[in-house]
């Protein structure tokens, strides 16, 4: 399979709040990130369909900004998100 990522991915563990107006808020763990997005460890794939917009906020950083991201892929261990412009 051809690599389609535009940004270098860095393994980085952190706690993130995943928010969706229809589903609610969940504390999840981030597996890795890049300049373009991140991967969140969760088994709730069906709650976040591909293409869906979600909001995320780092919990390990005081006053971290809330960012918007789009669900790009599902894996057995979680979901891949791409950052979008608010």
N, C-alpha and C positions, 0 to 999 in steps of 0.2 A: 504494500500500500504506500502510495506517495505521501510524503510529509507535507502538510498544508499549513503548518504553523509559521507565522511571520516573526514571532518573538521567542527568544530563548526562555525555556521553562526552568525555574529554580525550585528545588525542593525546599519547602518552608512550611512548618507547622504553626498554626495559629488558631485561635477560637474566633468564630465569625457568627454574627446574627444574620440569619437568612429570613427575609420578610416578603410576604406576598399578601395583598389585600383580601383575597378569597380563601387563603389557606391558613394564614397566621404567621407566627414568628417561631423560629427554631434556632437553638444554639447548636452549631455544627463545627467540625474541624476542617480546616483548609489543609490539603495535602501539598499543593504546589501553586506557584503563581508565575506570571510573566507580565510584561508591560501591557499585554492585550487582554488578559483574563486570569482565571484561577480555576482550581478544581476543588470541590467540596465533597467531603466524605458523608454520604447519606444513603439510606436505603429507600427513601421516599420518592423514587423516580416518577411514579404516576401522578404525584401532586404537582410536578413541575414539567409540563410537556416541552418538547423541543420548540424553540421560538418564543417561549413565554418570557416576559420581563419580570425580574425580581429585584429587590433592593438588598444590599449587603452592608454590614458595618463590622469592622474589626472590634473585638471585645477586649483585646489585650492592650489597646492604645486609648488613653484618655481623650475624650472628645473627638474620636475618629469620625471622619465624614461618612455620610451615607451615600453609597454609590449605586448606580443602576447597572444591571447586567442582563444579558440575554442567555437563556439556556441553549447551548449549542450541541451537547451530546450527553448520552447516558452511558455509564459503564456499570458493571456489577457492584462497584464500591462507591459510586457517587455520580455527580453531575459536573460537566464542564461548562463554565460560564465565560462569556466575552463581555468586556466592559463596553458600555454605550455612553453616548452623550446624554445628559439630562435634558 
